[in-house]
Amino acid sequence: MKPALIFSLFLLLFISHTNYAQTTVDDPEIKKMVAEVKSENMEATVRKLVSFGTRHTLSDTKSNTRGIGAAQRWVKSEFDKYALTSGGRLTSIIDYFMIKADGKRIATDSQLGNVMATLKGTDSTDDRVLIISGHLDSRASDVMDAKSDAPGANDDASGVAAMMELARIMSQREFPFTLIFVAVVGEEQGLYGAKHLADVAKEGKWNVIAMINNDMIGNSLSSGTNLRDNTKVRVFSETIPYLETEAEAKMRKATNRDNDSPSRQLARYIKTVTNQYVEQLDINLVYRNDRFLRGGDHTPFSQNGFTAIRFCERNENYNQQHQNLRTENNIKYGDLPEFMDFEYLRKITCSNLATFSNLAWSPKAPTNLGIEVKDLTNFSTLVWNAPEGKPVYGYNILIRETATPHWEKAIFVKDLKAEIPYSKDNYFFAVQTVDALGHSSLPVFPIPIR
C-alpha cells in the first residue's frame, strides 16, 4: 500500500465539486483483493456443495457424504483452512440452536446450526460489526422433502461460495473491527438461521453497521422471456425501517426522507463502490425489501433494527428454482451447476468484496448531522460532529435532486460545517467520513435544525 500522504494528495486533487463516481481514489489493496476473486474457486465450492445430494435443513446430519450435516462440517473445515493464514484472528464454529415444531415447515423439534467464521478486529475499542451471509440449505419441489436430491447450486450455493471467497481473501488482511462470515440454515423453512443470528445480535447489543445477504447470484438467464444479461444485479433495500419509532416517523415525514432509510444508504454505497472497482457490473437499486412471494435472510436483521440488504440476480430462471430433478417437454428442471454463469458470480462477489472491505477500513460515520433551516436562502448549511476512533481525513457532502435515485455529486470538505450553493428545497444531502486512503463510511441523512 502506498503511503497515506500520497493518497492524501490524490484526494485533495480529485475530491472536489465533481461527479460522485469520480470523487474517490482507488485503494490498490482493494484492487488487489478484487483481482484475487476466482470464478474457478467458487465453481469448485458450488460443485462440492452440490455433491452432498441434498442440503435440506431437516436432512441427514450424521453422514459424512450426504445431507446438511456433512455440508456444515465441510464449510467449517474450509474456514479452518483459511484460519491457518490469518494469524490466529479467524475462528469458526457451528452455532447450534433448537427450533420448535411450528406446524408448517418444521415438523418436529429440531437442532439447526449456522456455520460461522469470525475475523477479529485489531482495534479493541472499535465495537462495529459487519455480517455477510449466504444460506446453506436447499430444497426440492416439496419444501418438506428432505430425502430427494436438491442440489441447490444457484439457490444458494452461489451465495455461500461468494461469502467463503470473501472469508478466504479477507482473513489474510487486518481490519479494525469484527467481520462475520456465515452460512445460515433454515432459510427455505422460514429464515430460521438468520432469525437466530439476528436475535443473538440484538440481545447482545452488537453494533452491526451493515448486513449483506447473497441469495441466488449465479444465474444470468431468465425463464420464459429468455433474457440473458450478466452485467446487472439487483440490490433490494427496505423503504421504511421495521422498527421506526413515532419520533422517527414524524421526522421522516417532515423531511420527506421516505427514500433514505439506512438500508437505502447502504444500497447506494454498494452502487458507488461497485462502479469504482468492478468492470461490467451495474447495481440495480430495487426499492423493495424483497421480491413478491419470497423472503431473504436480510429480513430478520431489518426486523431487528439493523441495516441490511439483499443481492439477487437480475434475471431469474424458475425452471431451476425449487424444482425436483427431471426432464419434461424437453425442459431440464433442477438447480444444477450447468445452468450457472460463474463469470457473473465472480463479478457480484467482487462487488461484495469491494463494499465489505471499504466499510471494514472506513472511519465511523459523522454524528449529530443537521441542516440549518432558520433562514430563507438558496444556500444550504450543514453541520456535524467528528466521530470517535480512527482519524478522519475529511468529509463528502453527497447531493442529489429529490427525484433522483442515486447520489449525483460530492463536495469534499475538511471542516465540520459547510455552506454550499445548493438549495435545501431542491436537493437531498448526506454526509460521510473519508480517511486518507479514500475509505468512506455509510452516508448519514441530516435532520433540520433551527
BELZIUR-V635504 format. One record per pair of residues at least 24 apart in sequence whose C-alpha atoms are under 10 Angstrom apart, sorted by the first residue. I is the first residue (numbers start at 1). J is the second residue. If there is no record, write none. Layout:
((I	J) (I	J))
//
This chain:
((1	27) (1	28) (1	29) (1	30) (1	437) (2	27) (2	28) (2	29) (2	437) (3	436) (3	437) (4	435) (4	436) (4	437) (4	438) (5	436) (5	437) (6	436) (6	437) (7	435) (7	436) (7	437) (7	438) (8	393) (8	394) (8	435) (8	436) (8	437) (8	438) (9	436) (10	436) (10	437) (10	438) (11	393) (11	394) (11	412) (11	434) (11	435) (11	436) (11	437) (11	438) (12	394) (12	412) (12	413) (12	436) (14	412) (15	394) (15	395) (15	396) (15	410) (15	411) (15	412) (15	413) (15	438) (16	396) (16	397) (16	409) (16	410) (16	411) (16	412) (16	413) (17	397) (17	409) (17	410) (17	411) (17	412) (18	408) (18	409) (18	410) (18	411) (18	412) (19	398) (19	399) (19	407) (19	408) (19	409) (19	410) (19	411) (20	272) (20	396) (20	397) (20	398) (20	399) (20	400) (20	406) (20	407) (20	408) (20	409) (20	410) (20	411) (21	271) (21	272) (21	273) (21	274) (21	275) (21	276) (21	407) (21	408) (21	409) (21	410) (22	272) (22	275) (22	276) (22	409) (22	410) (23	276) (23	396) (23	409) (23	410) (23	411) (23	412) (23	438) (24	272) (24	273) (24	276) (24	396) (24	410) (24	412) (24	434) (24	437) (24	438) (24	439) (24	440) (25	276) (25	436) (25	437) (25	438) (25	439) (26	273) (26	276) (26	277) (26	437) (26	438) (26	439) (27	277) (27	354) (27	358) (27	437) (27	438) (27	439) (28	437) (29	173) (29	357) (30	170) (30	277) (30	350) (30	353) (30	354) (30	355) (30	356) (30	357) (30	358) (31	276) (31	277) (31	278) (31	350) (31	353) (31	354) (33	166) (33	169) (33	170) (33	172) (33	173) (33	350) (33	353) (33	354) (33	357) (34	166) (34	169) (34	277) (34	278) (34	346) (34	347) (34	349) (34	350) (34	351) (34	352) (34	353) (34	354) (34	357) (35	277) (35	278) (35	350) (36	165) (36	166) (36	168) (36	169) (36	350) (37	162) (37	165) (37	166) (37	168) (37	169) (37	346) (37	347) (37	349) (37	350) (37	353) (38	162) (38	165) (38	342) (38	343) (38	345) (38	346) (38	347) (38	349) (38	350) (39	161) (39	162) (39	165) (39	341) (39	342) (39	343) (39	344) (39	345) (39	346) (39	347) (39	349) (40	342) (40	343) (40	346) (41	161) (41	162) (41	164) (41	165) (41	342) (41	346) (42	157) (42	158) (42	159) (42	160) (42	161) (42	162) (42	163) (42	164) (42	165) (42	342) (42	343) (42	345) (42	346) (42	349) (43	153) (43	157) (43	158) (43	161) (43	162) (43	218) (43	337) (43	340) (43	341) (43	342) (43	343) (43	345) (43	346) (44	161) (44	337) (45	75) (45	78) (45	153) (45	157) (45	158) (45	160) (45	161) (45	162) (45	164) (45	165) (46	151) (46	152) (46	153) (46	154) (46	156) (46	157) (46	158) (46	159) (46	160) (46	161) (46	162) (46	336) (46	337) (46	340) (46	342) (47	151) (47	152) (47	153) (47	157) (47	158) (47	161) (47	336) (47	337) (47	338) (48	74) (48	75) (48	153) (48	157) (49	74) (49	75) (49	136) (49	137) (49	138) (49	151) (49	152) (49	153) (49	156) (49	157) (49	158) (49	160) (49	161) (50	138) (50	149) (50	150) (50	151) (50	152) (50	153) (50	154) (50	157) (50	335) (50	336) (50	337) (51	149) (51	151) (51	153) (52	149) (52	150) (52	151) (53	138) (53	147) (53	148) (53	149) (53	150) (53	151) (53	152) (54	137) (54	138) (54	139) (54	140) (54	145) (54	146) (54	147) (54	148) (54	149) (54	150) (54	151) (54	152) (55	136) (55	137) (55	138) (55	139) (55	140) (55	146) (55	147) (55	148) (55	149) (55	150) (55	151) (55	152) (55	157) (55	185) (56	136) (56	137) (56	138) (56	139) (56	140) (56	143) (56	144) (56	145) (56	146) (56	147) (56	148) (56	149) (56	150) (56	151) (56	152) (56	185) (56	186) (56	187) (56	188) (56	189) (57	106) (57	110) (57	111) (57	112) (57	113) (57	136) (57	137) (57	138) (57	139) (57	143) (57	144) (57	145) (57	146) (57	184) (57	185) (57	186) (57	187) (57	188) (57	189) (57	192) (57	193) (58	105) (58	106) (58	107) (58	108) (58	110) (58	111) (58	112) (58	137) (58	144) (58	145) (58	146) (58	147) (58	185) (58	186) (58	189) (59	137) (59	138) (59	139) (59	144) (59	145) (59	146) (59	147) (59	148) (60	146) (60	147) (61	111) (61	112) (66	149) (67	137) (67	138) (67	146) (67	147) (67	149) (67	150) (68	112) (68	113) (68	136) (68	137) (68	138) (68	146) (68	185) (69	112) (69	113) (71	115) (71	136) (71	137) (72	113) (72	114) (72	115) (72	116) (72	136) (72	137) (72	183) (72	184) (72	185) (73	115) (74	115) (75	115) (75	116) (75	117) (75	136) (75	160) (75	161) (75	164) (75	182) (75	183) (76	114) (76	115) (76	116) (76	117) (76	182) (76	183) (78	164) (78	167) (78	168) (79	115) (79	116) (79	117) (79	118) (79	164) (79	167) (79	168) (79	171) (79	181) (80	117) (81	168) (82	117) (82	164) (82	165) (82	167) (82	168) (82	169) (82	170) (82	171) (82	172) (83	117) (83	118) (83	119) (83	167) (83	168) (83	171) (83	172) (84	171) (84	172) (85	168) (85	171) (85	172) (85	173) (86	119) (86	120) (86	168) (86	169) (86	170) (86	171) (86	172) (86	173) (86	174) (87	171) (87	172) (87	173) (87	174) (88	119) (88	120) (88	171) (89	118) (89	119) (89	120) (89	121) (89	122) (89	171) (89	172) (89	173) (89	174) (89	178) (90	117) (90	118) (90	119) (90	120) (90	121) (90	167) (90	168) (90	170) (90	171) (90	172) (90	178) (90	179) (90	180) (91	116) (91	117) (91	118) (91	119) (91	120) (91	171) (91	180) (92	116) (92	117) (92	118) (92	119) (92	180) (92	181) (92	182) (93	117) (93	118) (93	182) (94	182) (94	183) (94	184) (95	182) (95	184) (95	193) (95	196) (95	197) (96	193) (96	196) (97	192) (97	193) (97	196) (97	197) (98	192) (98	196) (99	186) (99	192) (99	193) (99	196) (102	189) (102	190) (104	144) (104	189) (104	190) (105	143) (105	144) (105	186) (105	188) (105	189) (105	190) (106	144) (106	186) (106	189) (106	190) (106	192) (107	144) (112	184) (112	185) (112	186) (112	192) (112	193) (112	196) (113	183) (113	184) (113	185) (113	186) (113	192) (113	193) (113	196) (114	182) (114	183) (114	184) (114	185) (114	186) (114	192) (114	193) (114	194) (114	196) (114	197) (115	181) (115	182) (115	183) (115	184) (115	185) (115	193) (116	180) (116	181) (116	182) (116	183) (116	184) (116	197) (117	164) (117	167) (117	171) (117	179) (117	180) (117	181) (117	182) (117	183) (118	167) (118	171) (118	178) (118	179) (118	180) (118	181) (118	182) (119	167) (119	170) (119	171) (119	172) (119	173) (119	174) (119	175) (119	177) (119	178) (119	179) (119	180) (119	181) (120	171) (120	174) (120	175) (120	176) (120	177) (120	178) (120	179) (120	180) (121	174) (121	175) (121	176) (121	177) (121	178) (121	179) (121	360) (122	174) (122	175) (122	176) (122	177) (122	178) (123	174) (123	175) (123	176) (123	177) (123	178) (123	389) (123	390) (124	176) (124	177) (124	178) (125	176) (125	177) (125	388) (125	389) (126	176) (126	177) (126	178) (126	207) (126	364) (126	388) (126	389) (126	390) (127	176) (127	177) (127	178) (127	206) (127	207) (127	208) (127	209) (128	176) (128	177) (128	178) (128	179) (128	206) (128	207) (128	208) (128	209) (128	210) (128	360) (128	364) (129	176) (129	177) (129	178) (129	179) (129	180) (129	201) (129	206) (129	207) (129	208) (129	209) (129	210) (129	211) (129	360) (130	177) (130	178) (130	179) (130	180) (130	181) (130	206) (130	207) (130	208) (130	209) (130	210) (130	211) (130	212) (130	356) (130	357) (130	359) (130	360) (131	163) (131	178) (131	179) (131	180) (131	181) (131	182) (131	208) (131	209) (131	210) (131	211) (131	212) (131	213) (131	308) (131	356) (132	159) (132	160) (132	162) (132	163) (132	164) (132	166) (132	167) (132	179) (132	180) (132	181) (132	182) (132	183) (132	210) (132	211) (132	212) (132	213) (132	214) (132	298) (132	308) (132	352) (132	356) (133	159) (133	160) (133	161) (133	162) (133	163) (133	164) (133	180) (133	181) (133	182) (133	183) (133	184) (133	194) (133	211) (133	212) (133	213) (133	214) (133	215) (133	297) (133	298) (133	310) (134	158) (134	159) (134	160) (134	161) (134	162) (134	163) (134	164) (134	181) (134	182) (134	183) (134	184) (134	185) (134	187) (134	194) (134	212) (134	213) (134	214) (134	215) (134	216) (134	217) (134	296) (134	297) (134	298) (134	311) (135	159) (135	160) (135	163) (135	182) (135	183) (135	184) (135	185) (135	186) (135	187) (135	188) (135	191) (135	193) (135	194) (135	213) (135	214) (135	215) (135	216) (135	296) (135	297) (136	160) (136	161) (136	182) (136	183) (136	184) (136	185) (136	186) (136	187) (136	188) (136	193) (137	183) (137	184) (137	185) (137	186) (137	187) (137	188) (137	189) (137	193) (138	185) (138	186) (138	187) (138	188) (138	189) (138	321) (138	322) (138	335) (139	187) (139	188) (139	189) (139	321) (139	322) (139	323) (139	324) (139	335) (140	321) (140	322) (140	323) (140	324) (140	325) (140	334) (140	335) (141	321) (141	322) (141	323) (141	324) (141	325) (141	334) (142	322) (142	323) (142	324) (143	188) (143	189) (143	322) (143	323) (144	188) (144	189) (145	324) (148	324) (148	325) (149	323) (149	324) (149	325) (149	334) (150	321) (150	322) (150	323) (150	324) (150	325) (150	334) (150	335) (150	336) (151	322) (151	323) (151	324) (151	325) (151	334) (151	335) (151	336) (151	337) (152	216) (152	320) (152	321) (152	322) (152	323) (152	334) (152	335) (152	336) (152	337) (153	216) (153	218) (153	219) (153	320) (153	321) (153	334) (153	335) (153	336) (153	337) (153	338) (153	339) (153	340) (154	215) (154	216) (154	217) (154	218) (154	219) (154	313) (154	320) (154	321) (154	335) (154	336) (154	337) (154	339) (154	340) (154	341) (154	345) (155	188) (155	214) (155	215) (155	216) (155	217) (155	218) (155	219) (155	320) (155	321) (155	322) (155	335) (155	336) (156	183) (156	187) (156	214) (156	215) (156	216) (156	217) (156	218) (156	321) (156	335) (157	183) (157	214) (157	215) (157	216) (157	217) (157	218) (157	335) (157	337) (158	214) (158	215) (158	216) (158	217) (158	218) (158	219) (158	337) (158	340) (158	342) (158	345) (158	346) (158	349) (159	183) (159	213) (159	214) (159	215) (159	216) (159	217) (159	218) (159	311) (159	312) (159	345) (159	348) (159	349) (160	184) (160	213) (160	214) (160	215) (160	216) (160	217) (161	214) (161	217) (161	218) (161	345) (161	346) (161	349) (162	214) (162	215) (162	217) (162	218) (162	345) (162	346) (162	347) (162	348) (162	349) (162	350) (162	352) (162	353) (163	212) (163	213) (163	214) (163	349) (163	352) (163	353) (164	349) (165	346) (165	349) (165	350) (165	353) (166	349) (166	350) (166	352) (166	353) (166	354) (166	356) (166	357) (167	353) (169	353) (170	353) (170	356) (170	357) (173	357) (174	360) (174	361) (175	357) (175	359) (175	360) (175	361) (175	362) (176	360) (176	361) (176	362) (176	363) (176	390) (177	360) (177	361) (178	207) (178	208) (178	360) (179	208) (179	356) (179	357) (179	360) (180	211) (181	212) (182	213) (184	297) (185	297) (186	297) (187	295) (187	296) (187	297) (188	294) (188	295) (188	296) (188	297) (188	322) (190	295) (190	296) (190	297) (191	295) (191	296) (191	297) (191	298) (191	299) (191	300) (192	297) (192	300) (193	297) (193	300) (194	296) (194	297) (194	298) (194	299) (194	300) (194	301) (195	297) (195	298) (195	299) (195	300) (195	301) (195	303) (195	304) (196	300) (196	301) (197	297) (197	300) (197	301) (198	297) (198	298) (198	299) (198	300) (198	301) (198	302) (198	303) (198	304) (198	305) (198	306) (199	300) (199	301) (199	303) (199	304) (201	301) (201	304) (201	306) (202	301) (202	304) (202	305) (202	306) (203	304) (206	306) (207	306) (208	301) (208	305) (208	306) (208	307) (208	308) (209	262) (209	263) (209	266) (209	306) (209	307) (209	308) (209	359) (209	364) (209	365) (209	441) (209	442) (210	262) (210	263) (210	266) (210	301) (210	306) (210	307) (210	308) (210	309) (210	356) (210	359) (210	442) (211	263) (211	266) (211	297) (211	298) (211	301) (211	302) (211	306) (211	307) (211	308) (211	309) (211	310) (211	356) (212	266) (212	267) (212	297) (212	298) (212	301) (212	307) (212	308) (212	309) (212	310) (212	311) (212	352) (212	355) (212	356) (213	296) (213	297) (213	298) (213	299) (213	308) (213	309) (213	310) (213	311) (213	312) (213	352) (214	296) (214	297) (214	298) (214	309) (214	310) (214	311) (214	312) (214	313) (214	348) (214	349) (214	352) (215	295) (215	296) (215	297) (215	298) (215	310) (215	311) (215	312) (215	313) (216	310) (216	311) (216	312) (216	313) (216	314) (216	316) (216	321) (216	345) (217	311) (217	312) (217	313) (217	314) (217	315) (217	316) (217	340) (217	341) (217	342) (217	344) (217	345) (217	346) (217	347) (217	348) (217	349) (218	312) (218	313) (218	314) (218	316) (218	337) (218	339) (218	340) (218	341) (218	342) (218	343) (218	344) (218	345) (218	346) (218	347) (218	348) (218	349) (219	312) (219	313) (219	314) (219	315) (219	316) (219	317) (219	320) (219	337) (219	339) (219	340) (219	341) (219	342) (219	343) (219	344) (219	345) (220	313) (220	314) (220	315) (220	316) (220	317) (220	339) (220	340) (220	341) (220	342) (220	343) (220	344) (220	345) (221	313) (221	314) (221	315) (221	316) (221	317) (221	339) (221	340) (221	341) (222	313) (222	314) (222	315) (222	316) (222	317) (222	318) (222	319) (223	315) (223	316) (223	317) (223	318) (223	319) (223	320) (224	316) (224	317) (224	318) (224	319) (225	315) (225	317) (226	315) (226	316) (226	317) (227	314) (227	315) (227	316) (227	317) (228	314) (228	315) (228	316) (229	313) (229	314) (229	315) (229	344) (230	280) (230	281) (230	282) (230	313) (230	314) (230	315) (230	341) (230	342) (230	343) (230	344) (230	345) (230	347) (230	348) (231	279) (231	280) (231	281) (231	282) (231	283) (231	313) (231	314) (231	344) (231	347) (231	348) (232	280) (232	281) (232	282) (232	283) (232	284) (232	312) (232	313) (232	314) (232	315) (232	344) (232	347) (232	348) (233	281) (233	282) (233	283) (233	284) (233	285) (233	286) (233	311) (233	312) (233	313) (233	314) (233	315) (233	344) (233	347) (233	348) (233	351) (234	267) (234	282) (234	283) (234	284) (234	285) (234	286) (234	287) (234	310) (234	311) (234	312) (234	313) (234	314) (234	315) (235	264) (235	266) (235	267) (235	268) (235	270) (235	271) (235	283) (235	284) (235	285) (235	286) (235	287) (235	288) (235	289) (235	290) (235	309) (235	310) (235	311) (235	312) (235	313) (235	314) (236	263) (236	264) (236	267) (236	284) (236	285) (236	286) (236	287) (236	288) (236	289) (236	290) (236	291) (236	296) (236	298) (236	308) (236	309) (236	310) (236	311) (236	312) (237	261) (237	262) (237	263) (237	264) (237	265) (237	266) (237	267) (237	268) (237	285) (237	286) (237	287) (237	288) (237	289) (237	290) (237	298) (237	299) (237	302) (237	307) (237	308) (237	309) (237	310) (237	311) (238	262) (238	263) (238	264) (238	267) (238	286) (238	287) (238	288) (238	289) (238	290) (238	299) (238	302) (238	307) (238	308) (238	309) (238	310) (239	263) (239	264) (239	287) (239	288) (239	289) (240	264) (240	288) (240	289) (241	289) (241	302) (241	303) (241	304) (241	305) (241	306) (241	307) (242	299) (242	300) (242	301) (242	302) (242	303) (242	304) (242	305) (242	306) (243	302) (243	303) (243	304) (243	305) (243	306) (244	303) (244	305) (251	447) (251	448) (252	447) (254	447) (254	448) (255	428) (255	445) (255	446) (255	447) (255	448) (256	402) (256	428) (257	402) (257	428) (257	445) (257	446) (257	447) (259	287) (259	402) (259	403) (259	405) (260	405) (260	428) (260	429) (260	430) (260	443) (260	444) (260	445) (261	307) (261	444) (261	445) (262	305) (262	306) (262	307) (262	308) (262	309) (262	442) (262	443) (262	444) (262	445) (263	289) (263	302) (263	306) (263	307) (263	308) (263	309) (263	310) (263	442) (264	288) (264	289) (264	307) (264	308) (264	309) (264	405) (264	406) (264	443) (265	307) (265	406) (265	407) (265	430) (265	442) (265	443) (265	444) (265	445) (266	307) (266	308) (266	309) (266	355) (266	441) (266	442) (266	443) (267	307) (267	308) (267	309) (267	310) (267	311) (267	406) (267	442) (268	405) (268	406) (268	407) (268	442) (268	443) (269	355) (269	358) (269	359) (269	406) (269	407) (269	440) (269	441) (269	442) (269	443) (270	309) (270	351) (270	352) (270	354) (270	355) (270	356) (270	358) (270	442) (271	351) (271	355) (271	406) (271	407) (272	355) (272	406) (272	407) (273	351) (273	352) (273	353) (273	354) (273	355) (273	356) (273	358) (273	439) (273	440) (274	347) (274	348) (274	350) (274	351) (274	352) (274	353) (274	354) (274	355) (275	351) (276	351) (276	354) (277	350) (277	351) (277	353) (277	354) (277	355) (278	347) (278	348) (278	349) (278	350) (278	351) (278	352) (278	353) (278	354) (279	347) (279	350) (279	351) (280	344) (280	347) (281	344) (281	347) (281	348) (281	350) (281	351) (282	347) (282	348) (282	351) (283	311) (283	314) (283	348) (283	351) (284	311) (284	312) (284	313) (284	314) (285	311) (285	405) (285	406) (286	310) (286	405) (287	405) (311	348) (311	349) (311	351) (311	352) (312	348) (313	344) (313	345) (313	348) (355	439) (357	439) (358	437) (358	438) (358	439) (358	440) (358	441) (358	442) (359	439) (359	440) (359	441) (359	442) (360	439) (360	440) (360	441) (361	390) (361	435) (361	437) (361	438) (361	439) (361	440) (361	441) (362	390) (362	391) (362	392) (362	432) (362	433) (362	434) (362	435) (362	436) (362	437) (362	438) (362	439) (362	440) (362	441) (362	442) (363	387) (363	388) (363	389) (363	390) (363	391) (363	392) (363	393) (363	432) (363	433) (363	434) (363	435) (363	439) (363	440) (363	441) (363	442) (364	388) (364	389) (364	390) (364	391) (364	392) (364	432) (364	433) (364	434) (364	435) (364	440) (364	441) (364	442) (365	392) (365	395) (365	431) (365	432) (365	433) (365	434) (365	440) (365	441) (365	442) (365	443) (365	444) (366	392) (366	395) (366	416) (366	431) (366	432) (366	433) (366	434) (366	441) (366	442) (366	443) (366	444) (367	431) (367	432) (367	444) (367	446) (368	444) (368	446) (368	447) (369	416) (369	417) (369	430) (369	431) (369	444) (369	445) (369	446) (369	447) (369	448) (369	449) (370	417) (370	430) (370	431) (370	444) (370	445) (370	446) (370	447) (370	448) (370	449) (370	450) (371	417) (371	418) (371	419) (371	424) (371	429) (371	430) (371	445) (371	446) (371	447) (371	448) (371	449) (371	450) (372	419) (372	424) (372	446) (372	447) (372	448) (372	449) (372	450) (373	424) (373	425) (373	447) (373	448) (373	449) (373	450) (374	448) (374	449) (374	450) (375	450) (376	423) (376	424) (376	425) (377	421) (377	422) (377	423) (377	424) (377	425) (378	420) (378	421) (378	422) (378	423) (378	424) (378	425) (378	426) (379	419) (379	420) (379	421) (379	422) (379	423) (379	424) (379	425) (380	418) (380	419) (380	420) (380	421) (380	422) (380	423) (380	424) (380	425) (380	427) (380	429) (381	417) (381	418) (381	419) (381	420) (381	421) (381	422) (381	423) (381	424) (382	416) (382	417) (382	418) (382	419) (382	420) (382	424) (382	429) (382	430) (382	431) (382	446) (382	447) (382	448) (382	449) (383	415) (383	416) (383	417) (383	418) (383	419) (383	431) (383	446) (383	449) (384	415) (384	416) (384	417) (384	418) (384	431) (384	446) (385	415) (385	416) (385	417) (386	415) (386	416) (386	433) (387	433) (390	435) (391	433) (391	434) (391	435) (391	436) (392	433) (392	434) (392	435) (392	436) (392	439) (392	440) (393	433) (393	434) (393	435) (393	436) (393	437) (393	438) (393	439) (393	440) (394	432) (394	433) (394	434) (394	435) (394	436) (394	438) (394	440) (395	431) (395	432) (395	433) (395	434) (395	435) (395	440) (395	441) (396	430) (396	431) (396	432) (396	433) (396	434) (396	440) (396	441) (396	443) (397	429) (397	430) (397	431) (397	432) (397	433) (397	443) (397	444) (398	427) (398	428) (398	429) (398	430) (398	431) (398	432) (398	443) (398	444) (398	445) (399	427) (399	428) (399	429) (399	430) (399	431) (400	426) (400	427) (400	428) (400	429) (400	430) (401	425) (401	426) (401	427) (401	428) (401	429) (402	426) (402	427) (402	428) (402	429) (403	427) (403	428) (404	428))
//
